[in-house]
């Protein structure tokens, strides 16, 4: 028999612990991506002379593989005296990588705000900080929740890359189990099923959040 | 005219590439004066308001508000006007009402009216709400204070927009074709609010309008714009009754024919 249920139940607790690491990496990474992305998008508009620099930065990050960025933070930064443990380096790399994508999503959201909203803010003499906080961001976010949600799921599915720098997340744990027992079928299948289940759950959560936001804004 | 004009345009020009929208405009507006700007579309009349509200930069000339320059001519080739702190200080004297209302759709009528007083003037919520309540009452919408813009008619939205602008206590109010986006039966209620504002407050008002009847009855002076210049100006009785300029005659003839 290819599938061994006893072995499956034996490795489940180990994989469950590793799953928590994957989820932690996802949530922390996305927190960085969502907030840094917003900062990049806001600064690009609020401080016009930064536009070119930010464009280049975003393009650079989006045009190089995430795996290389992870390696860079983990193996190259120590040469410059910045030593990060594997988990921190990995989460930072993932967060910054997706911040570049998220900043473009925010930018599209800001572009969709009617020009009159900016003009009314000027006419009322609002500062640009207040304009973003009270006028632009509350209107721009609800329509882009689905796009941000897609990046959350995509980011989650990229966390196995952290196995390349030996973070004990799901994929790395499954590989270790496989190399120790010479049984790859169960651990790798379980990891796949876990990602499938989590992706479906997150997609459902995002849909309900989207619905809630629409009910709040469309009157 | 009083000794110190409220607003003074000195040789102000605005160009978009090869297109000259305003060509060396000189215009003084006295304290408390009500000035209507009329003219064909593309004559630069809305640009006058937008420059004064700092929504457009100017290419040449200077605009003075109570003898203080509003903007400087840019030297370093950047689009942002210089001295934002200075501009915001002068800009605080000016309020604007737009053709498309531009209310904040995610805020109630009340929230729209207290946003700027609280964040810009630093007023306490209770104080800002009291001021906003008075203004919503003035525009006849006290009962609608908790409604969102999408729950209001166009005329009601525009009245909220007027209350919102007044909440900042500007000295100068700009009205940019404020009834053009309204259904005909809603125009009257908005004009009535503007009339009331003119009567009860010591405001300098500058309005771009297609409502010739209202311009005639309400304003102290009417300026007819054509091709980026003031073609003719004067008291409404003279300009509407006996226009001297041929272009003015043609325009008024065409407009009155249509209306």
Interface residues (C-beta under 8 A of the other chain):
Chain A: X48 X49 X114 X116 X117 X119 X120 X122 X123 X124 X125 X126 X127 X130 X134 X135 X138 X139 X217 X219
Chain B: X53 X54 X55 X78 X79 X80 X88 X91 X92 X94 X95 X96 X98 X100 X101 X102 X103 X104 X105 X106 X115 X116 X119 X120 X148 X150 X151 X164 X165 X168
